[in-house]
Amino acid sequence: MADAQARRATGLMLALAGATAFSGKAIIVKLAYRHGVDAVTLIMLRMLLALPLFLALAWWAGRGRPPLTARDWRVVVGLGFCGYYLASFLDFAGLQYITASLERLILYLNPTLVMLLGWVLFRRRVTRGQLAAFALSYLGILVVFGAELSLEGRDVLLGSALVFGSALSYAVYLVYSGQEVQRLGSLRLTGLATSVACVLCILQFVVLRPVGSVLELPAAVWWLSVLNAVACTFAPVLMIMMAIERVGASVASQAGMVGPVITIALGALLLGEPFTVWVALGTVLVMLGVALLTRVR
């Protein structure tokens, strides 16, 4: 009994730590933008520094397993493109125009997008309870979006659209990765797919930017990118996976609800982002809607 309780407590702490680490990503990106770096360069640095870690993860998780077939590699490349490359790039691009708080809330809508994709692609049944939870979540987004639009102007439209595209791209990854996770293993698939995304981000930079421009970047951008790659990209993946092993996906997902709150708090403290009654109301609605959706499902 004591061992089981200790395992559960450890799993819960890992889930909370993973959610907290993930939440710091948007704050670090916003801080880096203050040094004049663009999205293409910033995401390249993040992925360049994270690539050795994910390659090591893929190798470690693949020990003793059969080699990947040509079909496996096609799936890994496709999932890496939509789940980590495209989703990450759209997210970084959107953060140039909106607050970290709104970005995090839009990404938090991911379960609603998975539900919609399941209905559109596989004709999965959607209940009234799910629709009510869906409506509540998007009402919350509209509240925060409206408040930010009045303060920041029309760039909020572009930024929100880009981040919503990021959430949709990652939802596609989740919908199609379920069967592959069972075959390849979650850690192995994550390591391989993320490594693919890292290579794509590096190639994108080589094509679009002068390679030598990285030598002119401020030291602060490099240090922020190291922190982003290790503490907000690689470490949370491991912590969430370890938490799921100990407490299950449902509890780990519920612990992840602290993410938006932490992002909003850090945005207000470190970035000076406004925290208004509308932001608070919208956040409560989004989190309540996602919690109800998870419960109904």
N, C-alpha and C positions, 0 to 999 in steps of 0.2 A: 504493500500500500504506500509506504513512504517513498519507494523508488518511483512508483507511478506518479505520485504527486510532484516529486522533484522533476521528473521528465516533463510533466505538463507545465510546471512553472517555468522551466528552461525554454520550452517551446513558445510559451506566451511572450517571454522577454525577447526571444529572437524575432518573433513576428513584429513586436512593437519597435525593436531596434531597426529591423528592415524597413518598416513603413516610414520611420523617422529619417533614415538615410536616403530613401527614395525622395522624400519631400525636400531634401536639401538641394537636389539637382537644379530646380528652377531658380533658387536663390543664387547659386554659384554662377549660373548662366547669366542672370541679370547683372551680377557684379562684374563679370568679365566684359559684358557689352559696354560698360562705362569706360573701358580702355580703348574703345574704337575698333575692336575686332568684329568681323562679320560671322554669320552663321556657318558658312562653308568652312572657314578656317577653324572655328571653335569646335565644331563637331568632329573635324578631322583630328584635332589634338586629343579630344576625349577618346576617340576610337583607336588612335595610334597607341596611346598609353595603355588602353585596356586590352589591346589585341594579345599581347603575351600571356596575360592572365586567363583569357578565355580559351586560348589554344591549350594552355596547361590543363584547364578544366576539362576540355573535350578529350584530351589524351588520358587523363586520370579516370574519367567516367567511362571511357571506352576500353579499359584494360579487360582482357579476357572475353570481350564480345566479338562477334564476327565482323569482318570488315564491311563497310558500306557498299551497297550495290550502286550501279549507275542510276537506278530509280531513286534510291535513297538520296544520292547527291542532288538530283534534280529537285526533290522535295525540300532538302535543306537549303538550297540556294533560293528557292521561291519563298520559303518561310523567313529566311534571313533578310530578303529584300523587303517584304511587306511588314514583317513584325519588328524589325530593329533598324534597318536602314531608312526606309521611307518614313516610318513612324517617328524616328528620332529627328530626322532632318526637318520634317514639318513642325515638330514641337519646338525645336530650336529657332526656326524661322518665325514662328508665331510669337515667341517670347520677346521678339523685338518690338512688338506693338501692344501687348497687353500685360497686365500685372501677373505676378506669379500666383496670386490668389485665384484669379479667374482661370488661368491655365490649369491649375491643379483640379479645380472643380469640373472643368470640361473633361479632363482625362478620367475623372472619377465616374463619369457616365458610362464607362466601358461595359459594365454588365448589361445596361439597357441596349447597347449596340449589338452585343452578342445575342441578346434575345431577338432583336429585329432581324439580324442576319439568319438566325435559326428559322424564323418564320418565313422569310423571303426565299432562302436557298433550299430549305429542307421541309417546308410546310409544317413546322412544329407548331402545336397548338399554343395560343396565347390566351391566358385567362383574364377575367375582369380585374382580378387583384393585381396581376402584372401590369395591366394597362393603367390602373390607378397609380401604382408606384412609378411607372414610367412618366406619367403626366406630372406627378409631384416633383420628380427630379428635374425635369425640363422647365417647370415653372421657377424653380430655384435658380437655374442658370439664367433665365430671362430677367429675373430680379437683379442679379449681380451684373449681368451684361448691360442692362439699362442704366444702372448707376454708373458704371464705368464709361459707357458711351457719352453720358452727359458731361463727364469730367475730361475725358481724353480725346473725344472726337471720333471721326470716321475710321481712323486706323484700327480701332477696336474691331470693326467688322472684318477686316483682313486678318488680323491676328487670331480672332476667334475661329474664323473659317479654317485657317491653317492648323490650329491645335485640334479642332474637331476632326479634320482630315487625319491627323496623327492618331487620335483615338479610334477612328474607323479602321485605319490600316492595322492597328494592333488587334482590334476585334476580329478582323479577318484571320490574322495569325492564330488567335486563340481557337476560332471555330475549326480551322483546318489542321491544327497541330495535335488535337486530342489523340487520334489514332496513332500518330507518329511517336508521341510520348510513350505510349504503351510498347511500341516496337523497339525504339532506340533508347528509351530512358530519358527522364526529364533533364538531368544535368548534362548528359551527352548532347542532346538536341539543342539545349540552350547554348552550350559552349560552341558547337559547330555553327549554328545559325547566327550567333552574335559575331563569331569570327568572320563569317561571310559579310556581314554588315560593316564590320570594321574595314575590311579590304575595299568595299564599295565606297565608303566615305573617304578613304585615302585616295582612291583613284579619282573621285569627284574633285578633290582639291587639286590634284596634279593637272587635271584637264582645265579647270576654271581659274586657277590662281598660280602666280609665279612661285615655284618651289622655294626659292630663296627668301620669300617674304616671311617665313616662319622665324628666320633669324633676327628679324627686326621687331618681333613682338615684345612687349614689356614682360619683365620677369613675373609680374603678378598674374598675367594670363596663363603662363606655364604652370605656376603653382596652383592656381584655381583649377586648371585642367587636370593636374595630377590628383587633386582632391576629388574632382568630379568622377574621374575614371575609376579610382580605387574605392572611395568611401560611398559614392552615390550611384555607382554602376555595377561594379563587380561584387562588392561585399553584400549589398542588399539581396542579390540573386541567391547567394549561398545561404544567407540568414533566413530568407523566406522558405527556401527548399528544406532546410533543416527544421524549421518550425512546422511545416506541413507534415514532415515525418513524425513529429512528436505529438501534435495536437490535431492534425487533420486540416484539410483545405478550408472548411467552414469557419473554424475558430480563427485560423490565420487570416482569412478574409475579413472577419469582423474586427480583428485587431488593426487591420489596415485602415479602418475608419478614422484613426487618429491623423492620417496623412494630411488631409485638407486643413485640419485645424492647425497642425504644426506649420504648414506652409504659410498660412495666413498670418500666424503669429510672427514667424521669421520675416515675412515680407514687411510687416509693420515695424518690427524692431531694427532690421538691418538695411532695408531698402527705403523706408519711409513711406510705404504704400498706405493709402487711406483705409482705415477700418471704420466703416459706417454701419448704421443700423440695417441698411439694405444688404450689405455684404454679410452681416451676421444672419439676417433672415434667409437670404438665398442659400447660405451654407447649410443651415439647419434643414431647409427643404430638400436640398440635394442629398444630404447624408441620410435623411429619413426615408426618402424615396428609394435609394439604393439598398438601404437596410431592409425595407419592406419587400423589395423585389427579390433579394437574396433569400428572405424567409419564405416567400410564396413559392419560389422555385424549389 
